[in-house]
Amino acid sequence: MKKIAIPLENGRLCAHFGHCQQFAIIEVVNESIAAETYITPPPHEPGLLPGWLAEKGVTHIIAGGMGQRALHLFKEQNIQVCVGAPSDTPASLVQQWIKGSLTTGSNTCDH
């Protein structure tokens, strides 16, 4: 099973990872979506989210943009990160990821 976290704003991927309204946690089993959960993150604090998401069992992140420190901290937690994803719904992004068709661009975060 894989658990994919996606930062959201108004139900779609949020361009700025650390300042999202909530996270979708999508469980993928046998190449299909098995469950979707929505959780509110703790107040923003640099370096907090990687450990918090690791505690939730997250194995992958799909994000628009993410700072270098967060990228490094996720790597330390053995969580794979995909940045530069387009604004879309969590289910659509995960379906594209499963099929190997998720189009990513450059990291939209500049710090």
N, C-alpha and C positions, 0 to 999 in steps of 0.2 A: 504494500500500500504506500502511496505517496500522498503527502499533504502539501497542498500548494496554497500559499498566502498571497493575496492580491490586495494592495491598498486601494481604498475606494473613497470617492467623493460623489455624492448624489447617485450612488448605484453603479458608477463606472470607474474604471481605473483612474486613480489620482496621479497626476504628473509628479507631485512631490511626495515621495515615500514617507518622510518623517512627520508630515502634517496632514495625514488623511483623517477622515471622519470615522472610518471603521475599516476592518479587514474582513474579506471573505476568506474562509478556510475551506478549500475544496478537497475532498478525499477522492483519490483516483484508485480504483481497483480493477485489474484486468483491462486496462485501457479504456475505462468508462467512469463517468462521474458517479460515485456511490453516495456522497452526502455533501451538503453545503451548510456551513455555519457562518454567522456574521457576528463579529465581536468588536467591541469598542476598545481602542488602545488606551493605555495609561497616558497621562499628560506628557507632551513631548519633552524629552530629555536626551541630549546626545548620548548615543551608545546604549540606550535602554532596550530598544525594540528587538535587536538580534537575540538577546538572552530570553526576553519575554516570549518571542515566537518559538524559540527552541524548546522552551518549557511546554508549549502547546503541541509539540511533536511535528512542527513544520519541517519539511524536507526540501522544499523549493519555494522560490519567490518569483513572481512575475511583476515587474515594476516599470514605470515610465522612466523615472530618474532616481538616483541614489548617490549619496556622497561617498567619497573614497573610504572614509572611516567605517561606515556601515558595511560597505562591500567587504572590507577586511574582517570585520567582526563576524559577518555571516560565514565567511570562509573558515574562520576558526571554529565555528559551530558545525561545520560540515553541511551547511545549507547552500544549495546551488541557487544562483541568482541569474535571472534573465532580465536585462534592462533595455530600455528603448522600445517597450511595447506600446501599441497604440491605445487610445482611450476606447474602451469597449466594455461590455458586461463581463463579469467573472466567468460565467458558463461558456461564453463564446471564446474568451481567451484560452481557457483550459482545453476546450475542444480543439482549437487550433494547435495548441501545444502538444496534445496527444497525437494528432495527425502529423506533427512535424512541419506544419505550415504557418506557425506563428512568425509574422514578419516583425523584426525588431530593427530599430534605427540606432541613433547614437544616444548615449546616456543624457537625459534631459536635465540632469542636475549638474551644477557647475562648482560644487564644493566637496 
